[in-house]
């Protein structure tokens, strides 16, 4: 159980990190890892803080434009950003 949304967001990011980069738990980040994740532009500040706690750095949490009222990510912009990061040799997770 988590005490609230902030901790839940951080735990979700850590769980995703462990799924895609399980070695980080014991060896830490490797130079070839180059992790990058995505969040809605209007997302809660804890998402970026989670990137910091996960050791990937807040600059590697890419913000995606989102709907003004619903906060839903623009799926075309998301796909474009994913492809852009892959072309840069980054590993979306």
Order of alpha helices (4+ residues) and beta strands (2+ residues): alpha-alpha-beta-alpha-beta-alpha-beta
